[in-house]
Amino acid sequence: MIADNLQRVKARIKTVDDHQQVTLIAVSKTKPVCDLQQTIDAGQRHFGENYLQEALNKIEALKGRGLIWHFIGPIQSNKTKMIAQNFDWVHSVDRIKIAKRLNDQRPKNLPKLKILLQVNIDNEPTKSGVLVDEIDHIITQFKTLNNLTLKGFMCIPNPSNAIQSFAKMKDILAKYPNLEDLSMGMSHDLESAIKNGATFVRIGTDIFGKRV
Ligand SMILES: *Cc1c(COP(=O)(O)O)cnc(C)c1O
């Protein structure tokens, strides 16, 4: 059933992904290893996790399978070391202090940690992410962080105006020729995200079912 769900999501992506630019991240938070395994058997390689300890258990259980792990949850300072040691991508960097810690703690024998800056695109007081006005300044500060590579932006727009917010993200990315990635689009809005240039979509519910 999970494998069927995965195929359905891939088919939805295909109908809008004209440039074949999109990578599907299976968001597996709260789901057991056996659920991930079903998608791995069906060819899935990219996984997104929000909770560190849970993620570390899965990374350990599934090591050697060539999986790519994306950290997409809020980051407290005391979590950066294990994130830097165990993940390939971090989508939820929203302040330079966290970026500096990830940089200092990234093991030298691993490739650079790939970073997306989380943008609070709708200026919502309750949401994390840098404000649009702060993006320029924070990007300048990344230049000295040699163990990180800044790839682009992530956002979680307010569902009431997601399409407009995706379009804003597309315009923002266009201002930075060195950046290429936009992580946006979840189960309910992946089509409009892709139409606005998403390169990663993060899909949980429509692959693994509802979370309880
Ligand atoms: C849980 C989560 C998702 C997946 O959302 P679904 O609606 O279940 O597809 C995507 N991105 C982030 C940041 C999440 O926390």
The ligand as an SDF file (V2000), in Angstrom:
LIG
                    3D

 15 15  0  0  0  0  0  0  0  0999 V2000
    5.7190   16.8800    8.2870 C   0  0  0  0  0  0  0  0  0  0  0  0
    6.3700   17.7820    7.3170 C   0  0  0  0  0  0  0  0  0  0  0  0
    6.1780   17.6160    5.9320 C   0  0  0  0  0  0  0  0  0  0  0  0
    5.2530   16.5820    5.3160 C   0  0  0  0  0  0  0  0  0  0  0  0
    3.9460   17.0580    5.3790 O   0  0  0  0  0  0  0  0  0  0  0  0
    2.7120   16.1940    4.7580 P   0  0  0  0  0  0  0  0  0  0  0  0
    1.5920   17.1790    4.7450 O   0  0  0  0  0  0  0  0  0  0  0  0
    2.4950   15.0510    5.6830 O   0  0  0  0  0  0  0  0  0  0  0  0
    3.0990   15.7680    3.3870 O   0  0  0  0  0  0  0  0  0  0  0  0
    6.8830   18.4650    5.0870 C   0  0  0  0  0  0  0  0  0  0  0  0
    7.7130   19.4170    5.5590 N   0  0  0  0  0  0  0  0  0  0  0  0
    7.9090   19.6080    6.8840 C   0  0  0  0  0  0  0  0  0  0  0  0
    8.8360   20.6740    7.3350 C   0  0  0  0  0  0  0  0  0  0  0  0
    7.2470   18.8060    7.7960 C   0  0  0  0  0  0  0  0  0  0  0  0
    7.4380   19.0160    9.1070 O   0  0  0  0  0  0  0  0  0  0  0  0
  1  2  1  0
  2  3  1  0
  2 14  2  0
  3  4  1  0
  3 10  2  0
  4  5  1  0
  5  6  1  0
  6  7  2  0
  6  8  1  0
  6  9  1  0
 10 11  1  0
 11 12  2  0
 12 13  1  0
 12 14  1  0
 14 15  1  0
M  END
$$$$
